[in-house]
Structure formats: C-alpha cells, structure tokens
C-alpha cells in the first residue's frame, strides 16, 4: 500500500524509473532491462548460471541461459583459447 492507503498501480516502479532516467538525461532503457544488465556481468565474473537463475528467480534454467546471460567477447575468446590449448599437439620426439 502506498502513502494514501491505496494499492499502488502495477507499473509504479517502471514509471518512476522511466521518469528518473528522463530527468537525469540518461539513455532510455526499460526497468526490466536491468535484469539483463545484471545477469551478464555476474556470468562474466564467474557466477554460475544456476546461481544467476536463482538470483533472477527463473523457474527454468533455459530462460536464464538463453535470454538473460550473454557472453562478452573476452569470455568467448577465453573459451576459444581453452579449446585451442586442448587441441594443440605435442611435438613428436620420435626419430625417423
């Protein structure tokens, strides 16, 4: 309940957030976009997708993995370097 004893409108937080963004002359984003902006840095800093799923309250792991948690370029490069290291062949020590 708000200060007047009435139930708040469902969009109260979103509307207030939009007004604040506009007042501060920041680029427009939706309040819901903050969920995406939370998941990706958590993933980039070593937090598991399962922990992020719980943090965001998703009942389905795929929602977190496929929609919210985006890998940044450095994560993709690190994955590629790991695969390259696994596939590297040791120099042959046999003599012909």
N, CA, C and O atoms as a GROMACS GRO file, in nm:
protein
  384
    1UNK      N    1   0.083  -0.119   0.000
    1UNK     CA    2   0.000   0.000   0.000
    1UNK      C    3   0.088   0.124   0.000
    1UNK      O    4   0.193   0.127   0.064
    2UNK      N    5   0.045   0.226  -0.070
    2UNK     CA    6   0.124   0.348  -0.074
    2UNK      C    7   0.083   0.441   0.040
    2UNK      O    8   0.004   0.402   0.126
    3UNK      N    9   0.135   0.562   0.041
    3UNK     CA   10   0.112   0.657   0.149
    3UNK      C   11  -0.034   0.695   0.166
    3UNK      O   12  -0.074   0.736   0.275
    4UNK      N   13  -0.113   0.684   0.062
    4UNK     CA   14  -0.253   0.723   0.068
    4UNK      C   15  -0.344   0.609   0.110
    4UNK      O   16  -0.466   0.628   0.118
    5UNK      N   17  -0.290   0.493   0.136
    5UNK     CA   18  -0.369   0.380   0.177
    5UNK      C   19  -0.433   0.305   0.062
    5UNK      O   20  -0.517   0.218   0.084
    6UNK      N   21  -0.395   0.338  -0.058
    6UNK     CA   22  -0.447   0.270  -0.176
    6UNK      C   23  -0.342   0.174  -0.229
    6UNK      O   24  -0.222   0.191  -0.206
    7UNK      N   25  -0.390   0.073  -0.300
    7UNK     CA   26  -0.295  -0.018  -0.364
    7UNK      C   27  -0.224   0.056  -0.477
    7UNK      O   28  -0.287   0.129  -0.553
    8UNK      N   29  -0.092   0.037  -0.490
    8UNK     CA   30  -0.019   0.105  -0.598
    8UNK      C   31  -0.054   0.043  -0.734
    8UNK      O   32  -0.092  -0.074  -0.741
    9UNK      N   33  -0.041   0.120  -0.839
    9UNK     CA   34  -0.058   0.069  -0.974
    9UNK      C   35   0.058  -0.025  -1.005
    9UNK      O   36   0.170  -0.002  -0.960
   10UNK      N   37   0.032  -0.132  -1.081
   10UNK     CA   38   0.140  -0.229  -1.111
   10UNK      C   39   0.262  -0.167  -1.180
   10UNK      O   40   0.373  -0.217  -1.163
   11UNK      N   41   0.243  -0.060  -1.255
   11UNK     CA   42   0.356  -0.001  -1.328
   11UNK      C   43   0.425   0.111  -1.251
   11UNK      O   44   0.503   0.187  -1.309
   12UNK      N   45   0.397   0.123  -1.124
   12UNK     CA   46   0.452   0.233  -1.044
   12UNK      C   47   0.605   0.238  -1.047
   12UNK      O   48   0.663   0.344  -1.067
   13UNK      N   49   0.670   0.125  -1.028
   13UNK     CA   50   0.816   0.121  -1.028
   13UNK      C   51   0.870   0.153  -1.166
   13UNK      O   52   0.961   0.234  -1.181
   14UNK      N   53   0.812   0.090  -1.268
   14UNK     CA   54   0.859   0.114  -1.405
   14UNK      C   55   0.841   0.259  -1.445
   14UNK      O   56   0.932   0.319  -1.504
   15UNK      N   57   0.727   0.316  -1.413
   15UNK     CA   58   0.701   0.456  -1.448
   15UNK      C   59   0.797   0.549  -1.374
   15UNK      O   60   0.851   0.643  -1.432
   16UNK      N   61   0.817   0.524  -1.246
   16UNK     CA   62   0.910   0.605  -1.168
   16UNK      C   63   1.052   0.595  -1.220
   16UNK      O   64   1.124   0.695  -1.225
   17UNK      N   65   1.093   0.475  -1.261
   17UNK     CA   66   1.226   0.455  -1.317
   17UNK      C   67   1.240   0.534  -1.447
   17UNK      O   68   1.341   0.601  -1.468
   18UNK      N   69   1.140   0.526  -1.534
   18UNK     CA   70   1.144   0.599  -1.662
   18UNK      C   71   1.153   0.750  -1.640
   18UNK      O   72   1.226   0.820  -1.710
   19UNK      N   73   1.079   0.799  -1.541
   19UNK     CA   74   1.083   0.943  -1.511
   19UNK      C   75   1.222   0.983  -1.462
   19UNK      O   76   1.273   1.089  -1.498
   20UNK      N   77   1.282   0.899  -1.379
   20UNK     CA   78   1.416   0.927  -1.326
   20UNK      C   79   1.520   0.929  -1.438
   20UNK      O   80   1.605   1.017  -1.442
   21UNK      N   81   1.512   0.831  -1.528
   21UNK     CA   82   1.604   0.825  -1.643
   21UNK      C   83   1.594   0.952  -1.727
   21UNK      O   84   1.694   1.010  -1.767
   22UNK      N   85   1.470   0.993  -1.753
   22UNK     CA   86   1.448   1.113  -1.834
   22UNK      C   87   1.501   1.237  -1.762
   22UNK      O   88   1.566   1.322  -1.823
   23UNK      N   89   1.473   1.248  -1.633
   23UNK     CA   90   1.517   1.364  -1.554
   23UNK      C   91   1.670   1.374  -1.548
   23UNK      O   92   1.724   1.484  -1.546
   24UNK      N   93   1.738   1.260  -1.546
   24UNK     CA   94   1.884   1.259  -1.541
   24UNK      C   95   1.947   1.265  -1.680
   24UNK      O   96   2.070   1.263  -1.693
   25UNK      N   97   1.864   1.273  -1.782
   25UNK     CA   98   1.909   1.281  -1.921
   25UNK      C   99   1.998   1.162  -1.959
   25UNK      O  100   2.101   1.178  -2.026
   26UNK      N  101   1.957   1.044  -1.915
   26UNK     CA  102   2.029   0.920  -1.947
   26UNK      C  103   1.960   0.852  -2.065
   26UNK      O  104   1.843   0.877  -2.092
   27UNK      N  105   2.033   0.766  -2.136
   27UNK     CA  106   1.970   0.692  -2.246
   27UNK      C  107   1.853   0.608  -2.193
   27UNK      O  108   1.861   0.551  -2.084
   28UNK      N  109   1.747   0.602  -2.270
   28UNK     CA  110   1.628   0.529  -2.226
   28UNK      C  111   1.654   0.379  -2.223
   28UNK      O  112   1.703   0.321  -2.320
   29UNK      N  113   1.619   0.317  -2.113
   29UNK     CA  114   1.609   0.172  -2.101
   29UNK      C  115   1.486   0.144  -2.016
   29UNK      O  116   1.443   0.228  -1.938
   30UNK      N  117   1.430   0.026  -2.033
   30UNK     CA  118   1.317  -0.014  -1.950
   30UNK      C  119   1.370  -0.065  -1.816
   30UNK      O  120   1.484  -0.111  -1.806
   31UNK      N  121   1.288  -0.056  -1.714
   31UNK     CA  122   1.326  -0.107  -1.583
   31UNK      C  123   1.363  -0.256  -1.593
   31UNK      O  124   1.458  -0.301  -1.530
   32UNK      N  125   1.287  -0.330  -1.672
   32UNK     CA  126   1.312  -0.473  -1.689
   32UNK      C  127   1.449  -0.501  -1.751
   32UNK      O  128   1.507  -0.607  -1.727
   33UNK      N  129   1.502  -0.407  -1.829
   33UNK     CA  130   1.634  -0.426  -1.891
   33UNK      C  131   1.744  -0.440  -1.787
   33UNK      O  132   1.850  -0.494  -1.817
   34UNK      N  133   1.721  -0.392  -1.667
   34UNK     CA  134   1.821  -0.405  -1.561
   34UNK      C  135   1.848  -0.551  -1.527
   34UNK      O  136   1.957  -0.585  -1.482
   35UNK      N  137   1.749  -0.637  -1.548
   35UNK     CA  138   1.770  -0.781  -1.523
   35UNK      C  139   1.875  -0.836  -1.619
   35UNK      O  140   1.959  -0.916  -1.579
   36UNK      N  141   1.869  -0.794  -1.746
   36UNK     CA  142   1.969  -0.838  -1.843
   36UNK      C  143   2.105  -0.779  -1.806
   36UNK      O  144   2.208  -0.846  -1.818
   37UNK      N  145   2.105  -0.654  -1.762
   37UNK     CA  146   2.230  -0.586  -1.727
   37UNK      C  147   2.291  -0.644  -1.600
   37UNK      O  148   2.408  -0.619  -1.572
   38UNK      N  149   2.216  -0.719  -1.525
   38UNK     CA  150   2.266  -0.784  -1.404
   38UNK      C  151   2.326  -0.920  -1.437
   38UNK      O  152   2.433  -0.954  -1.388
   39UNK      N  153   2.257  -0.997  -1.520
   39UNK     CA  154   2.297  -1.136  -1.545
   39UNK      C  155   2.431  -1.147  -1.616
   39UNK      O  156   2.514  -1.228  -1.578
   40UNK      N  157   2.452  -1.067  -1.718
   40UNK     CA  158   2.575  -1.079  -1.797
   40UNK      C  159   2.701  -1.049  -1.718
   40UNK      O  160   2.797  -1.126  -1.727
   41UNK      N  161   2.706  -0.939  -1.640
   41UNK     CA  162   2.828  -0.917  -1.559
   41UNK      C  163   2.850  -1.024  -1.453
   41UNK      O  164   2.964  -1.058  -1.422
   42UNK      N  165   2.741  -1.078  -1.396
   42UNK     CA  166   2.758  -1.186  -1.299
   42UNK      C  167   2.825  -1.306  -1.365
   42UNK      O  168   2.917  -1.366  -1.309
   43UNK      N  169   2.778  -1.341  -1.485
   43UNK     CA  170   2.836  -1.453  -1.559
   43UNK      C  171   2.982  -1.426  -1.593
   43UNK      O  172   3.066  -1.514  -1.579
   44UNK      N  173   3.012  -1.305  -1.637
   44UNK     CA  174   3.149  -1.268  -1.674
   44UNK      C  175   3.243  -1.270  -1.554
   44UNK      O  176   3.365  -1.279  -1.570
   45UNK      N  177   3.188  -1.261  -1.433
   45UNK     CA  178   3.270  -1.259  -1.313
   45UNK      C  179   3.267  -1.391  -1.236
   45UNK      O  180   3.294  -1.396  -1.116
   46UNK      N  181   3.233  -1.498  -1.309
   46UNK     CA  182   3.246  -1.630  -1.250
   46UNK      C  183   3.127  -1.684  -1.173
   46UNK      O  184   3.138  -1.791  -1.113
   47UNK      N  185   3.016  -1.615  -1.173
   47UNK     CA  186   2.897  -1.666  -1.105
   47UNK      C  187   2.832  -1.768  -1.198
   47UNK      O  188   2.813  -1.740  -1.316
   48UNK      N  189   2.798  -1.883  -1.145
   48UNK     CA  190   2.742  -1.989  -1.229
   48UNK      C  191   2.603  -1.951  -1.279
   48UNK      O  192   2.531  -1.872  -1.217
   49UNK      N  193   2.567  -2.009  -1.394
   49UNK     CA  194   2.433  -1.984  -1.448
   49UNK      C  195   2.325  -2.029  -1.350
   49UNK      O  196   2.219  -1.965  -1.343
   50UNK      N  197   2.348  -2.135  -1.277
   50UNK     CA  198   2.250  -2.183  -1.178
   50UNK      C  199   2.228  -2.078  -1.070
   50UNK      O  200   2.114  -2.053  -1.029
   51UNK      N  201   2.337  -2.018  -1.022
   51UNK     CA  202   2.324  -1.913  -0.920
   51UNK      C  203   2.251  -1.791  -0.976
   51UNK      O  204   2.169  -1.730  -0.907
   52UNK      N  205   2.281  -1.756  -1.100
   52UNK     CA  206   2.213  -1.643  -1.164
   52UNK      C  207   2.065  -1.674  -1.181
   52UNK      O  208   1.980  -1.587  -1.159
   53UNK      N  209   2.034  -1.797  -1.220
   53UNK     CA  210   1.894  -1.839  -1.232
   53UNK      C  211   1.820  -1.816  -1.100
   53UNK      O  212   1.710  -1.762  -1.098
   54UNK      N  213   1.881  -1.859  -0.990
   54UNK     CA  214   1.818  -1.842  -0.859
   54UNK      C  215   1.806  -1.694  -0.822
   54UNK      O  216   1.704  -1.652  -0.768
   55UNK      N  217   1.909  -1.616  -0.852
   55UNK     CA  218   1.909  -1.472  -0.822
   55UNK      C  219   1.795  -1.401  -0.894
   55UNK      O  220   1.726  -1.316  -0.837
   56UNK      N  221   1.775  -1.437  -1.022
   56UNK     CA  222   1.671  -1.371  -1.102
   56UNK      C  223   1.533  -1.432  -1.080
   56UNK      O  224   1.433  -1.375  -1.122
   57UNK      N  225   1.528  -1.547  -1.013
   57UNK     CA  226   1.400  -1.609  -0.983
   57UNK      C  227   1.338  -1.684  -1.100
   57UNK      O  228   1.216  -1.699  -1.104
   58UNK      N  229   1.419  -1.730  -1.193
   58UNK     CA  230   1.366  -1.806  -1.306
   58UNK      C  231   1.342  -1.951  -1.264
   58UNK      O  232   1.428  -2.013  -1.201
   59UNK      N  233   1.226  -2.005  -1.298
   59UNK     CA  234   1.200  -2.146  -1.268
   59UNK      C  235   1.265  -2.236  -1.371
   59UNK      O  236   1.289  -2.354  -1.344
   60UNK      N  237   1.294  -2.183  -1.489
   60UNK     CA  238   1.351  -2.260  -1.598
   60UNK      C  239   1.493  -2.212  -1.626
   60UNK      O  240   1.516  -2.095  -1.654
   61UNK      N  241   1.589  -2.305  -1.616
   61UNK     CA  242   1.730  -2.273  -1.639
   61UNK      C  243   1.752  -2.215  -1.779
   61UNK      O  244   1.834  -2.125  -1.797
   62UNK      N  245   1.680  -2.267  -1.878
   62UNK     CA  246   1.697  -2.222  -2.017
   62UNK      C  247   1.664  -2.074  -2.033
   62UNK      O  248   1.725  -2.007  -2.116
   63UNK      N  249   1.570  -2.023  -1.957
   63UNK     CA  250   1.536  -1.881  -1.964
   63UNK      C  251   1.658  -1.798  -1.929
   63UNK      O  252   1.691  -1.702  -2.000
   64UNK      N  253   1.725  -1.833  -1.822
   64UNK     CA  254   1.845  -1.760  -1.780
   64UNK      C  255   1.956  -1.774  -1.884
   64UNK      O  256   2.018  -1.676  -1.922
   65UNK      N  257   1.980  -1.896  -1.929
   65UNK     CA  258   2.090  -1.923  -2.020
   65UNK      C  259   2.069  -1.861  -2.157
   65UNK      O  260   2.163  -1.807  -2.216
   66UNK      N  261   1.949  -1.868  -2.209
   66UNK     CA  262   1.924  -1.828  -2.348
   66UNK      C  263   1.879  -1.684  -2.366
   66UNK      O  264   1.896  -1.627  -2.474
   67UNK      N  265   1.824  -1.624  -2.263
   67UNK     CA  266   1.768  -1.489  -2.279
   67UNK      C  267   1.843  -1.384  -2.198
   67UNK      O  268   1.864  -1.273  -2.247
   68UNK      N  269   1.884  -1.417  -2.077
   68UNK     CA  270   1.938  -1.314  -1.988
   68UNK      C  271   2.089  -1.306  -1.980
   68UNK      O  272   2.144  -1.197  -1.972
   69UNK      N  273   2.157  -1.419  -1.984
   69UNK     CA  274   2.301  -1.419  -1.963
   69UNK      C  275   2.373  -1.423  -2.098
   69UNK      O  276   2.374  -1.526  -2.165
   70UNK      N  277   2.431  -1.312  -2.135
   70UNK     CA  278   2.502  -1.300  -2.262
   70UNK      C  279   2.652  -1.300  -2.236
   70UNK      O  280   2.701  -1.229  -2.149
   71UNK      N  281   2.724  -1.380  -2.314
   71UNK     CA  282   2.870  -1.384  -2.300
   71UNK      C  283   2.931  -1.262  -2.368
   71UNK      O  284   2.888  -1.223  -2.477
   72UNK      N  285   3.030  -1.203  -2.304
   72UNK     CA  286   3.100  -1.092  -2.367
   72UNK      C  287   3.214  -1.148  -2.453
   72UNK      O  288   3.243  -1.268  -2.448
   73UNK      N  289   3.276  -1.062  -2.530
   73UNK     CA  290   3.379  -1.106  -2.625
   73UNK      C  291   3.498  -1.170  -2.553
   73UNK      O  292   3.553  -1.268  -2.603
   74UNK      N  293   3.537  -1.118  -2.438
   74UNK     CA  294   3.652  -1.177  -2.368
   74UNK      C  295   3.621  -1.319  -2.321
   74UNK      O  296   3.711  -1.404  -2.319
   75UNK      N  297   3.498  -1.346  -2.283
   75UNK     CA  298   3.460  -1.482  -2.244
   75UNK      C  299   3.467  -1.577  -2.363
   75UNK      O  300   3.512  -1.691  -2.351
   76UNK      N  301   3.422  -1.528  -2.478
   76UNK     CA  302   3.427  -1.611  -2.599
   76UNK      C  303   3.573  -1.638  -2.638
   76UNK      O  304   3.606  -1.750  -2.679
   77UNK      N  305   3.658  -1.538  -2.626
   77UNK     CA  306   3.800  -1.555  -2.660
   77UNK      C  307   3.867  -1.652  -2.563
   77UNK      O  308   3.950  -1.733  -2.604
   78UNK      N  309   3.832  -1.644  -2.436
   78UNK     CA  310   3.890  -1.736  -2.337
   78UNK      C  311   3.849  -1.879  -2.367
   78UNK      O  312   3.929  -1.972  -2.354
   79UNK      N  313   3.722  -1.898  -2.406
   79UNK     CA  314   3.675  -2.032  -2.442
   79UNK      C  315   3.751  -2.084  -2.564
   79UNK      O  316   3.792  -2.200  -2.566
   80UNK      N  317   3.769  -1.999  -2.662
   80UNK     CA  318   3.842  -2.039  -2.784
   80UNK      C  319   3.987  -2.075  -2.750
   80UNK      O  320   4.040  -2.172  -2.804
   81UNK      N  321   4.051  -1.998  -2.663
   81UNK     CA  322   4.189  -2.026  -2.625
   81UNK      C  323   4.199  -2.159  -2.551
   81UNK      O  324   4.296  -2.233  -2.569
   82UNK      N  325   4.099  -2.190  -2.468
   82UNK     CA  326   4.099  -2.317  -2.396
   82UNK      C  327   4.088  -2.433  -2.493
   82UNK      O  328   4.162  -2.532  -2.481
   83UNK      N  329   3.998  -2.422  -2.589
   83UNK     CA  330   3.983  -2.528  -2.689
   83UNK      C  331   4.111  -2.542  -2.770
   83UNK      O  332   4.155  -2.654  -2.796
   84UNK      N  333   4.170  -2.430  -2.811
   84UNK     CA  334   4.295  -2.435  -2.888
   84UNK      C  335   4.404  -2.506  -2.808
   84UNK      O  336   4.482  -2.583  -2.864
   85UNK      N  337   4.411  -2.478  -2.680
   85UNK     CA  338   4.510  -2.543  -2.595
   85UNK      C  339   4.487  -2.693  -2.583
   85UNK      O  340   4.582  -2.772  -2.580
   86UNK      N  341   4.360  -2.732  -2.576
   86UNK     CA  342   4.328  -2.875  -2.568
   86UNK      C  343   4.362  -2.948  -2.697
   86UNK      O  344   4.397  -3.066  -2.694
   87UNK      N  345   4.352  -2.880  -2.808
   87UNK     CA  346   4.376  -2.943  -2.938
   87UNK      C  347   4.521  -2.936  -2.984
   87UNK      O  348   4.558  -2.998  -3.083
   88UNK      N  349   4.603  -2.861  -2.913
   88UNK     CA  350   4.743  -2.846  -2.953
   88UNK      C  351   4.814  -2.981  -2.944
   88UNK      O  352   4.801  -3.053  -2.845
   89UNK      N  353   4.888  -3.012  -3.048
   89UNK     CA  354   4.962  -3.138  -3.050
   89UNK      C  355   5.103  -3.115  -2.995
   89UNK      O  356   5.167  -3.014  -3.022
   90UNK      N  357   5.148  -3.211  -2.917
   90UNK     CA  358   5.283  -3.205  -2.864
   90UNK      C  359   5.379  -3.235  -2.978
   90UNK      O  360   5.348  -3.317  -3.064
   91UNK      N  361   5.496  -3.171  -2.982
   91UNK     CA  362   5.594  -3.203  -3.086
   91UNK      C  363   5.638  -3.349  -3.074
   91UNK      O  364   5.654  -3.401  -2.964
   92UNK      N  365   5.656  -3.411  -3.186
   92UNK     CA  366   5.695  -3.551  -3.188
   92UNK      C  367   5.840  -3.565  -3.138
   92UNK      O  368   5.927  -3.488  -3.177
   93UNK      N  369   5.865  -3.664  -3.054
   93UNK     CA  370   6.001  -3.688  -3.003
   93UNK      C  371   6.064  -3.811  -3.068
   93UNK      O  372   6.179  -3.845  -3.040
   94UNK      N  373   5.987  -3.878  -3.156
   94UNK     CA  374   6.043  -3.996  -3.221
   94UNK      C  375   6.138  -3.954  -3.333
   94UNK      O  376   6.119  -3.851  -3.397
   95UNK      N  377   6.238  -4.034  -3.354
   95UNK     CA  378   6.335  -4.006  -3.459
   95UNK      C  379   6.310  -4.098  -3.578
   95UNK      O  380   6.286  -4.217  -3.560
   96UNK      N  381   6.315  -4.044  -3.696
   96UNK     CA  382   6.290  -4.126  -3.815
   96UNK      C  383   6.419  -4.171  -3.874
   96UNK      O  384   6.419  -4.241  -3.975
   0.00000   0.00000   0.00000
